[in-house]
């Protein structure tokens, strides 16, 4: 009898171990590239911390990679999604097969920050201004601000390509550059340290600051995986907007901010700019496409559907509403 019981217990143990092993293998790995920690990226990280990706059977890894490199690694199949949707528009203009699947901010929250001795955009004549890529959103906005203040971006200022805020901030401190556009978090930090805010990007242009994009091949080959990522991402965005205090606490941890007032100021500014369902209006986005077409001197026609595919976001929103899900 004892022998039979021992065998039974052993058999149950093996079944449990196999079940756990199978469940672990059921998790799909997801890699998401982001250039810097904007609100859209915070939403994704919060979605991960709240277990929304895990609920979809996904194990997510976030990688800090600037736009054009993120696109190349996505095309190579090494990355599933990238958040620098503005670079996605530039890529499509150059006939690169990518699509923007969700937009979390269609107005830039960046500020043009300069060294303390520079008090106006006009004083950037002959100075070095950092951008993240030659044709990404940061570059487009920087050039537009300079032009609006009577400067020719190609002649009157030296635009240099650098990495994210974590690279450009030290460069500004070292006076290797004289100005750059920072996201809300870096901007507030810089102003607190005595650097000067010359302009708010949102007063000059509309542009996509955050979203989700991927390759056409990924859309064709792994639509179910993309649907899971989208549901988790939209849950994260909903949590971010609905749970202010919890999101501020998460932001303090993610951004390593000890000053709660600063974290609250960052949250309030970012939340104000958020697109709540991941779907922006074509009337806002089409001019961005037209501007990028002109900037890249693209002669072929660029339709809205060549750049954006909101079908996954629409379906995810419908599913969340139908299920009655709330953060």
C-alpha positions, 0 to 999 in steps of 0.5 A: 500500500505504501509503495502504491501511495509513494508511486502515486505521489511521485506521479502527481509530482511529475505531472505538476512539474510538467505542467509548470514547465509547459506553462513557462514555455507557453510564454512568448518573448517580446522585445520592444525598443524605445529611444527614451522614457516618454509617457508611452514607454512608461505606460508599457513598463507599467503594463509589465509591472501590473502583469498585463503582458504576463496575462497575455502569455508574454514576457517583455524586454525593453531596450533603449535603442534610437529610432533608425537602429530600432527600425533596422533591428525590427526588419531583421526580426530581432525586435518586435516593436519600436516606440519611435513612431516619428522615425516610422513615418520617415522610414515609410517615406523612404519605402521601408516596409513598416507600419505605425499601429498605435499613437500614444502622443500626437503632440510633442511634449519636448522643450528646447533646452539650452545652456544658461548663457543662451536666452533665445533661439536666435542665439543658437546661430553658429551653435551645436544642437543635438538631435537623435537621428537625421530625419526622426521627429526630434530632428523635424521639430528642431528644424521647425523651431529654428526656422520659425526664429529666422535660422536656416537649420542647414547653415545657421546651426550645426545639428549633430546626431546623438542618442537619447536624453540620457546621452544628450543631457551629459553632453549639454552639461559638458558643453559639447552641445549648446541646446537640444530637445528634451522630453518632459522629465529631462526638461524639468530636471534640466530647468531645475539645474539652471538650464534655459527653456527656449521653446515648447515644441507643442507650440510649433508643430504636431508630431508623434512623440510615442506609439507602437510600430513594427514591420510589415512582415511581423504584421503578416507573420505574427498577427496574434502576437501583435494583438496580445501586445496591443491589448497589454499596451492599451491596458497600461495606457488606461492604467496610467490615465486612470490611476494618477497616484499609482502612476506617479509612484511608478514614474518615480521608480522608473525614472529614479526620481526622489522628488515627488512634486517633480514626478507629479509635474511630469505626470500631469504634462504627459497625461495631458498629451496622451491619446487615450485609445491609441488611435489619433485622428487622420486630420492630425496625422496626414499633415505629418505624413505630408511634411515628412514626404516634403522633408525627405523629397519623396516623389511617390504618393504617400497615403494614410494607409501606407503609414498607419494601421490602427486595426489592431488598436481598434480590435483591442479597444473593442475587446476591452470594452466588451469584457468590461475591463477596468484598471 
